[in-house]
């Protein structure tokens, strides 16, 4: 069985692999940090849910302005 190199892709497959690998590491790291009880207590005091709602409202306003 003989393998040949495909030189037409110019590293696009490798770049995609790095992109998804990096995204997976970021997601894993975020979950790892948020699983710490001290961090959870901090975020419950910080009221992160309200922050997310305000951010989504701002994003919605931005998208409406962009479509004008």
N, CA, C and O atoms as a MOPAC input file, in Angstrom:
PM7 MOZYME 1SCF
protein

 N      0.85000 1    -1.16600 1     0.00000 1
 C      0.00000 1     0.00000 1     0.00000 1
 C      0.89900 1     1.23300 1     0.00000 1
 O      1.79600 1     1.36300 1     0.83400 1
 N      0.65600 1     2.10000 1    -0.90900 1
 C      1.51800 1     3.26400 1    -1.09600 1
 C      0.74200 1     4.54500 1    -0.77900 1
 O     -0.38700 1     4.72600 1    -1.23300 1
 N      1.35800 1     5.42100 1    -0.00100 1
 C      0.74500 1     6.69900 1     0.35000 1
 C      1.39100 1     7.80100 1    -0.46200 1
 O      2.60800 1     7.82400 1    -0.65000 1
 N      0.56800 1     8.71000 1    -0.93800 1
 C      1.11500 1     9.84800 1    -1.66800 1
 C      0.66800 1    11.12900 1    -0.97500 1
 O     -0.41700 1    11.19100 1    -0.39700 1
 N      1.50800 1    12.13500 1    -1.04100 1
 C      1.17400 1    13.41800 1    -0.43000 1
 C      0.30100 1    14.23000 1    -1.37000 1
 O      0.53900 1    14.28500 1    -2.57600 1
 N     -0.70600 1    14.85300 1    -0.79800 1
 C     -1.57900 1    15.73300 1    -1.56500 1
 C     -1.11000 1    17.16100 1    -1.31200 1
 O     -1.32900 1    17.70000 1    -0.22700 1
 N     -0.47800 1    17.76900 1    -2.28700 1
 C      0.10500 1    19.09500 1    -2.09000 1
 C     -0.82400 1    20.22100 1    -2.52100 1
 O     -0.42300 1    21.38500 1    -2.49000 1
 N     -2.04400 1    19.91200 1    -2.92000 1
 C     -2.96300 1    20.94400 1    -3.39000 1
 C     -3.67600 1    21.68900 1    -2.25800 1
 O     -4.21700 1    22.77300 1    -2.48200 1
 N     -3.68300 1    21.12400 1    -1.05100 1
 C     -4.43700 1    21.72600 1     0.05000 1
 C     -3.67700 1    22.82800 1     0.76000 1
 O     -4.30000 1    23.65700 1     1.42400 1
 N     -2.38600 1    22.87300 1     0.65300 1
 C     -1.51600 1    23.89300 1     1.23900 1
 C     -1.75700 1    24.09800 1     2.73000 1
 O     -1.76400 1    25.23800 1     3.19500 1
 N     -1.95000 1    23.04900 1     3.47300 1
 C     -2.05000 1    23.13200 1     4.92100 1
 C     -3.41400 1    23.50700 1     5.45600 1
 O     -3.53200 1    23.76100 1     6.65500 1
 N     -4.43800 1    23.55600 1     4.64600 1
 C     -5.76500 1    23.95100 1     5.12400 1
 C     -6.30800 1    22.93700 1     6.12400 1
 O     -6.94100 1    23.31600 1     7.10900 1
 N     -6.06500 1    21.65500 1     5.88000 1
 C     -6.53500 1    20.62700 1     6.80700 1
 C     -5.84500 1    20.75900 1     8.15300 1
 O     -6.47300 1    20.60700 1     9.20000 1
 N     -4.56600 1    21.04000 1     8.12100 1
 C     -3.79600 1    21.18900 1     9.35200 1
 C     -4.26000 1    22.42400 1    10.13300 1
 O     -4.37100 1    22.38300 1    11.35800 1
 N     -4.52900 1    23.51900 1     9.41800 1
 C     -5.01200 1    24.73600 1    10.07000 1
 C     -6.37800 1    24.51000 1    10.70700 1
 O     -6.63700 1    24.99600 1    11.80800 1
 N     -7.25400 1    23.77300 1    10.02000 1
 C     -8.57100 1    23.46500 1    10.57200 1
 C     -8.44800 1    22.61400 1    11.81700 1
 O     -9.17000 1    22.82200 1    12.79200 1
 N     -7.53600 1    21.65600 1    11.78900 1
 C     -7.30200 1    20.81300 1    12.96000 1
 C     -6.81300 1    21.65100 1    14.13100 1
 O     -7.26400 1    21.45100 1    15.25900 1
 N     -5.91100 1    22.57300 1    13.89100 1
 C     -5.42900 1    23.45900 1    14.95700 1
 C     -6.54800 1    24.34400 1    15.49500 1
 O     -6.63000 1    24.57800 1    16.70100 1
 N     -7.41100 1    24.83600 1    14.60600 1
 C     -8.52200 1    25.68800 1    15.01900 1
 C     -9.46700 1    24.93900 1    15.95100 1
 O     -9.81100 1    25.43900 1    17.02200 1
 N     -9.88700 1    23.74200 1    15.54600 1
 C    -10.81800 1    22.97700 1    16.37200 1
 C    -10.14700 1    22.46700 1    17.64300 1
 O    -10.78900 1    22.38400 1    18.69000 1
 N     -8.88300 1    22.13000 1    17.56400 1
 C     -8.15700 1    21.71700 1    18.76200 1
 C     -8.05200 1    22.85000 1    19.76000 1
 O     -8.22500 1    22.63500 1    20.96000 1
 N     -7.77100 1    24.05300 1    19.28400 1
 C     -7.70200 1    25.21500 1    20.16600 1
 C     -9.04900 1    25.53000 1    20.78800 1
 O     -9.12700 1    25.85600 1    21.97200 1
 N    -10.10700 1    25.43600 1    20.00200 1
 C    -11.45300 1    25.68600 1    20.53000 1
 C    -11.81600 1    24.65400 1    21.59700 1
 O    -12.43000 1    24.99100 1    22.60900 1
 N    -11.43800 1    23.40400 1    21.36900 1
 C    -11.71800 1    22.35800 1    22.35400 1
 C    -10.94000 1    22.60400 1    23.64200 1
 O    -11.47300 1    22.38800 1    24.73000 1
 N     -9.69500 1    23.04900 1    23.53900 1
 C     -8.91100 1    23.34200 1    24.73300 1
 C     -9.49300 1    24.52600 1    25.50500 1
 O     -9.50800 1    24.51300 1    26.73600 1
 N     -9.96800 1    25.54000 1    24.79700 1
 C    -10.58400 1    26.68700 1    25.46700 1
 C    -11.85000 1    26.25200 1    26.20100 1
 O    -12.07300 1    26.65300 1    27.34300 1
 N    -12.67200 1    25.44000 1    25.55900 1
 C    -13.90200 1    24.96700 1    26.16900 1
 C    -13.60500 1    24.09400 1    27.38600 1
 O    -14.25200 1    24.23500 1    28.42300 1
 N    -12.64100 1    23.20200 1    27.26400 1
 C    -12.25600 1    22.33600 1    28.37200 1
 C    -11.69200 1    23.15900 1    29.52500 1
 O    -12.02300 1    22.91300 1    30.68500 1
 N    -10.84700 1    24.12900 1    29.21200 1
 C    -10.24900 1    24.96300 1    30.25300 1
 C    -11.28900 1    25.79300 1    30.97700 1
 O    -11.21400 1    25.95500 1    32.19500 1
 N    -12.26200 1    26.32300 1    30.24200 1
 C    -13.32700 1    27.10100 1    30.86600 1
 C    -14.15300 1    26.22700 1    31.80500 1
 O    -14.48000 1    26.63900 1    32.91800 1
 N    -14.48300 1    25.03900 1    31.35900 1
 C    -15.23000 1    24.11100 1    32.21500 1
 C    -14.43800 1    23.71000 1    33.44100 1
 O    -14.99400 1    23.56000 1    34.52900 1
 N    -13.14100 1    23.53700 1    33.26400 1
 C    -12.27700 1    23.15900 1    34.37900 1
 C    -12.21600 1    24.27900 1    35.41300 1
 O    -12.26600 1    24.01800 1    36.61500 1
 N    -12.10900 1    25.51800 1    34.95300 1
 C    -12.05100 1    26.65600 1    35.87100 1
 C    -13.39400 1    26.84900 1    36.57400 1
 O    -13.43400 1    27.08800 1    37.78100 1
 N    -14.48800 1    26.74500 1    35.82700 1
 C    -15.80600 1    26.97000 1    36.40800 1
 C    -16.24800 1    25.84300 1    37.33600 1
 O    -17.22000 1    26.00700 1    38.07300 1
 N    -15.56000 1    24.70700 1    37.31800 1
 C    -15.91200 1    23.62400 1    38.22600 1
 C    -15.35700 1    23.85400 1    39.63400 1
 O    -15.71500 1    23.12900 1    40.56300 1
 N    -14.49400 1    24.84700 1    39.79900 1
 C    -13.93300 1    25.16800 1    41.09900 1
 C    -15.00500 1    25.83600 1    41.97000 1
 O    -15.64900 1    26.78400 1    41.52100 1
 N    -15.20700 1    25.36200 1    43.20200 1
 C    -16.25000 1    25.94100 1    44.06500 1
 C    -16.02900 1    27.42400 1    44.38400 1
 O    -16.99900 1    28.17200 1    44.50000 1
 N    -14.78700 1    27.85700 1    44.52800 1
 C    -14.52600 1    29.26800 1    44.81300 1
 C    -14.94500 1    30.15500 1    43.64800 1
 O    -15.50000 1    31.23400 1    43.85300 1
 N    -14.68100 1    29.70600 1    42.44200 1
 C    -15.06600 1    30.47200 1    41.25900 1
 C    -16.58400 1    30.51500 1    41.13300 1
 O    -17.15000 1    31.54500 1    40.76700 1
 N    -17.24100 1    29.40700 1    41.43300 1
 C    -18.70700 1    29.38200 1    41.38200 1
 C    -19.30300 1    30.37000 1    42.37000 1
 O    -20.24600 1    31.08900 1    42.03800 1
 N    -18.75700 1    30.41300 1    43.59000 1
 C    -19.26000 1    31.36400 1    44.58100 1
 C    -19.06700 1    32.80000 1    44.11300 1
 O    -19.93700 1    33.64700 1    44.31400 1
 N    -17.92700 1    33.06800 1    43.49000 1
 C    -17.65400 1    34.41000 1    42.99400 1
 C    -18.66200 1    34.80700 1    41.92000 1
 O    -19.16200 1    35.93200 1    41.92400 1
 N    -18.96100 1    33.89500 1    41.00600 1
 C    -19.89800 1    34.20900 1    39.92700 1
 C    -21.33500 1    34.33800 1    40.41900 1
 O    -22.11500 1    35.08700 1    39.82900 1
 N    -21.70600 1    33.62900 1    41.48200 1
 C    -23.05400 1    33.81000 1    42.00700 1
 C    -23.18100 1    35.17500 1    42.67200 1
 O    -24.25900 1    35.76900 1    42.64500 1
 N    -22.11600 1    35.68200 1    43.26200 1
 C    -22.14100 1    37.02700 1    43.84100 1
 C    -22.11600 1    38.08300 1    42.74600 1
 O    -22.66800 1    39.17000 1    42.92000 1
 N    -21.49100 1    37.77700 1    41.63800 1
 C    -21.31800 1    38.71600 1    40.53700 1
 C    -22.59000 1    38.85900 1    39.70300 1
 O    -22.72700 1    39.82700 1    38.95600 1
 N    -23.51300 1    37.91700 1    39.81900 1
 C    -24.76600 1    37.89200 1    39.06200 1
 C    -24.49700 1    37.86900 1    37.55800 1
 O    -24.84400 1    38.80300 1    36.83400 1
 N    -23.87600 1    36.78600 1    37.10900 1
 C    -23.48400 1    36.64300 1    35.70600 1
 C    -24.69100 1    36.53000 1    34.78300 1
 O    -24.59100 1    36.89000 1    33.61000 1
 N    -25.82700 1    36.04100 1    35.27200 1
 C    -27.00600 1    35.91300 1    34.43100 1
 C    -27.51100 1    37.26200 1    33.94900 1
 O    -27.89800 1    37.40300 1    32.78800 1
 N    -27.51200 1    38.24900 1    34.82500 1
 C    -27.94100 1    39.59300 1    34.45500 1
 C    -26.97500 1    40.19100 1    33.43500 1
 O    -27.39100 1    40.88900 1    32.51000 1
 N    -25.69600 1    39.91600 1    33.60900 1
 C    -24.68600 1    40.41600 1    32.67300 1
 C    -24.91300 1    39.85000 1    31.27600 1
 O    -24.78300 1    40.57400 1    30.28900 1
 N    -25.24700 1    38.57500 1    31.18100 1
 C    -25.48900 1    37.93500 1    29.88700 1
 C    -26.73500 1    38.52900 1    29.22800 1
 O    -26.74000 1    38.76400 1    28.02000 1
 N    -27.78700 1    38.77100 1    30.00800 1
 C    -29.00200 1    39.35700 1    29.44500 1
 C    -28.73000 1    40.75200 1    28.89600 1
 O    -29.22700 1    41.10500 1    27.82700 1
 N    -27.95100 1    41.54200 1    29.61600 1
 C    -27.62000 1    42.88300 1    29.14000 1
 C    -26.76000 1    42.82300 1    27.87900 1
 O    -26.94100 1    43.62600 1    26.96400 1
 N    -25.83500 1    41.88100 1    27.82900 1
 C    -24.98000 1    41.74700 1    26.65600 1
 C    -25.79500 1    41.33000 1    25.43200 1
 O    -25.55500 1    41.82700 1    24.33100 1
 N    -26.74900 1    40.42700 1    25.61500 1
 C    -27.58100 1    39.99500 1    24.49100 1
 C    -28.44900 1    41.14300 1    23.97500 1
 O    -28.67300 1    41.26000 1    22.77000 1
 N    -28.93400 1    41.98500 1    24.88000 1
 C    -29.72200 1    43.14200 1    24.44200 1
 C    -28.84800 1    44.09600 1    23.62000 1
 O    -29.29800 1    44.63600 1    22.60900 1
 N    -27.60800 1    44.30100 1    24.05200 1
 C    -26.70100 1    45.17200 1    23.30500 1
 C    -26.37400 1    44.59800 1    21.93200 1
 O    -26.29100 1    45.33400 1    20.94900 1
 N    -26.19200 1    43.29600 1    21.86700 1
 C    -25.88800 1    42.64400 1    20.58800 1
 C    -27.08400 1    42.76500 1    19.65200 1
 O    -26.92000 1    43.00000 1    18.45500 1
 N    -28.29200 1    42.60200 1    20.20100 1
 C    -29.50000 1    42.73900 1    19.38900 1
 C    -29.62000 1    44.15900 1    18.82200 1
 O    -29.95600 1    44.32900 1    17.65000 1
 N    -29.34800 1    45.17200 1    19.64400 1
 C    -29.38400 1    46.56200 1    19.16400 1
 C    -28.33600 1    46.79500 1    18.07800 1
 O    -28.59700 1    47.48000 1    17.09000 1
 N    -27.15400 1    46.22300 1    18.27000 1
 C    -26.08900 1    46.37700 1    17.27600 1
 C    -26.50200 1    45.76800 1    15.94200 1
 O    -26.28300 1    46.36800 1    14.89000 1
 N    -27.09500 1    44.58500 1    15.97900 1
 C    -27.49700 1    43.92400 1    14.73400 1
 C    -28.60700 1    44.70400 1    14.02700 1
 O    -28.63600 1    44.76200 1    12.79800 1
 N    -29.51700 1    45.30200 1    14.79600 1
 C    -30.57800 1    46.10800 1    14.17800 1
 C    -29.98500 1    47.34100 1    13.50700 1
 O    -30.39000 1    47.70000 1    12.40100 1
 N    -29.02800 1    47.99200 1    14.16600 1
 C    -28.38800 1    49.15900 1    13.57700 1
 C    -27.58900 1    48.79200 1    12.33200 1
 O    -27.54300 1    49.55300 1    11.36500 1
 N    -26.97200 1    47.64000 1    12.36400 1
 C    -26.15700 1    47.19100 1    11.24600 1
 C    -27.01000 1    46.92300 1    10.00300 1
 O    -26.57200 1    47.14800 1     8.87500 1
 N    -28.23100 1    46.44100 1    10.23000 1
 C    -29.11200 1    46.11700 1     9.09800 1
 C    -29.73800 1    47.34600 1     8.45800 1
 O    -30.30100 1    47.24300 1     7.36800 1
 N    -29.65600 1    48.50100 1     9.10000 1
 C    -30.26200 1    49.71700 1     8.55400 1
 C    -29.53500 1    50.19100 1     7.32600 1
 O    -29.91300 1    51.20500 1     6.73800 1

